[in-house]
């Protein structure tokens, strides 16, 4: 189900293999390996110009390089070493830019698809679990990339380095070294497996105590008065301290565990390198040992890196689960079913005129109107003002664009609002009534067949209310106006001015 759901958004897990950013870590790993193999050889040639020729793989290339270094002397070795450093820095910086642009492009595309999908779902009148959708858009796409896809790319690059140095060592020292290295690698991964299990147990404990601590914090914040009056302070303090202590202890274990793991793995690897040097050092040339030693410096941390990133991917598998859950949440049924009586009344309205929907709260007026709008949009254009209003932190210029006004209409609306004294940067800088009128003014300046205003008069002073009534009266001459309101005085005044009809919902 998860892969099928993600496939719908083209967020499937195989997508990185076709992406530039996924292979950049491999290029950087090769760049590192080339540097760590070449730098020791250059340093060795500067100290021991006549250290002998290389054997095995790349022997001709290495012999040519050593002869070139010998002819150039110390200054030549220094120039070549400096060139290697500069080339590595340049290659890394270029890769950094390519990687960042590739990730940014794909991350933006996937986020946009998820957002457009959600907007389509809501415009079709389907319900969704808003907290899950919010988390998916804001956090889980990030976790999908930086907790799964990027670590996967790094794991591939580290495995590639391990394979390359194993092949090189086999060419030089024979199959026994390869088998010995494989046995050490299996041993290390076995140790890491058991450590990961311990880490997972510690992580679950930390998560459990953290969640309980957050719940206790919410209880304290929301029920402080009741707790204080009824004498529950001591129990609250004891419980909070217990949860905090256990959470902090588990968190401390999580922080220290990677360091103790690294100390264990590094110790095993150092012993392995020591035994390897004893095993092959007698019959090896200085060039071979210099290259192998330099490559080992780069590859030694690879096993612990692979293990660490595998654990990162395991932890962030929740991102895929949460994305799937967010998509599945759109199948939730409506909390309140559409009111059939109101739906029939709305469906039979004429092309123009003023109509008021009134009735008690909780009987499905808004739900039914949204359902009616969804069906009506197939044949007529509709403008809709939400009852709850728009997100108050939005900039006004963004709001005007988000309700469908073009650049010219936005400027004209801003000028109109400025003439009314409503020239502000954000909706939150205005009072509740002023913010509601700004939203009403934006909707009313659109040219549509139907206008639906849900509780438009809430919080308005008399001057803005009078302006609103004039605008609605004018609009009703050429379009259908539907107003949902509990403000009886506003409804009576508007009905008198525009000869409106009241639809009472039971």
C-alpha positions, 0 to 999 in steps of 0.5 A, a space after each residue: 500500500 505504501 509504495 502504491 500510494 507513493 507511486 501516485 505522487 511519483 515519490 517512489 523509492 526508486 526515483 533517486 537512482 535516476 537523479 544526479 544528486 544520488 550519484 554525487 557521493 559516489 563521485 566524492 568518494 572516488 575523489 577522496 580515494 584518489 587523493 588518499 592513494 596519491 598523497 602518501 605516494 607523493 610524500 614517500 617519493 619526496 622522502 625516499 626518491 628511490 623506494 623501488 617500483 610498484 607491483 600488482 594493479 596499476 604498477 605501470 602508472 605508479 612507476 611512471 608517477 614515481 619516476 616523474 616525482 624523482 626527476 622533479 625533486 622536492 619542489 616537483 613533489 610539492 607542486 604535484 601535492 598542491 595540485 592534488 589538493 586544489 583539484 580535490 577542493 575544486 571537485 568538491 565545491 563543484 559537486 556541492 553545487 550540483 548536489 544542492 541544485 539537484 536535491 532542491 529541484 526534486 525536493 521542490 517538485 515532490 513537495 509541490 505535487 503533494 501540495 497540489 494533490 491536497 488542494 485537489 482533494 479538498 476542492 473535491 469536497 473530501 475530508 482529510 486529517 489536517 495534522 497528518 497532511 501538515 506534518 507530511 508537507 512540512 517534515 516527512 518529505 524532508 525525512 524522505 530525502 535527508 533521512 532515507 534517500 541521501 543516506 542510501 546514496 552515501 551507503 552506496 558510495 561507501 560500499 563502492 570504496 570497500 569493494 575497490 580497495 578489496 579488489 586492489 588489495 587482492 591484486 597486490 597481496 592475493 586472495 587470502 587478504 580479501 578473505 581475511 578482510 571479508 571475515 573482519 567485515 562480517 564480524 564488525 557488522 555482527 557487532 553493529 547489528 547487536 549494537 543497533 538493537 540496543 540503540 533501538 531499545 534505547 530510542 523506543 524508551 526515549 520516545 515513550 518517556 518523551 511522549 508521556 512528558 509532553 502529555 503531562 506538560 499539556 495537562 499542567 498547562 491546560 489544567 493548572 488552575 484546577 490542579 492548584 485549587 484541588 491540591 494536585 501539585 505534588 503528584 504533578 511534580 513527582 510524575 513530571 520529575 520521574 518522566 523527565 529523569 527517565 527521558 533525559 537518561 535515555 537521551 544521554 544513552 543515545 548521545 553516548 552510544 555512537 561514541 562507544 560504538 565508534 571506539 569499539 569499531 576503530 579498535 577492531 579496525 586498527 588491529 586488522 590493519 596491524 595484522 594486515 601489515 604483518 601479513 603482507 608487509 614483508 613482500 610489499 614495495 613501499 609504493 604498494 604499502 603507501 597506496 594501500 595505507 592511504 586508501 585504508 585511512 579513507 576506507 576504515 570509517 566506511 563500515 561504521 558509516 554504513 552502519 550509521 546510515 542504515 540505522 538512520 534510514 531505519 529510523 526515518 522509515 516512519 517518513 514513508 509510513 506518515 506520507 502514506 497515512 497522510 494520503 490514506 487520511 483523505 478517505 475519512 468520511 465527513 463529520 457531518 453529512 450534507 443536509 438534504 433539504 438545504 442541498 435541494 434548496 441551493 440546487 434550485 436557486 436562480 441565476 441572480 439574486 440575494 439568498 440567506 441561509 440561516 439556522 442553528 449551529 451544527 446542522 450542516 450548513 457549511 458542510 452542505 454548502 461546500 458539497 453544493 459548491 463542489 458539484 456546481 463548479 462543473 458548470 458555473 464559476 464560484 467565489 467562496 469566503 470561508 467562515 473561519 477566515 484565512 490564515 492570519 499570518 499571511 501577507 495581504 498581497 499573498 492572500 489577494 493572489 491566493 484567492 485568484 486575483 491577477 497582478 492588476 486586480 491585486 493592485 486595484 484592490 490594495 488601493 481600494 483597501 488603502 482608501 478605506 484605511 486598511 493598508 497593512 502588511 499582514 492580515 494579523 496586523 488588522 483587527 478581526 473585523 478588518 481582516 474579515 473585510 479585507 478577505 470579503 473585499 478580495 472575494 467580491 472584486 472577482 467576476 464570478 457567477 456565484 458568490 458564497 459568503 459564510 458569516 461575512 459580518 463577524 467583527 465588523 464595525 458599522 462603517 465597514 458593515 454598511 460598505 459590505 451591504 452596498 457591495 453585496 447589493 450591487 453584486 446581487 444584480 448580476 450574480 447569485 449571492 448566498 450569505 450564511 449568517 447568524 447575525 439577524 440584524 445584518 440579515 434583516 438589513 441586507 434583505 431589505 436593501 437587496 430584496 433577499 430571500 431567507 432559506 431557513 435550515 432545520 
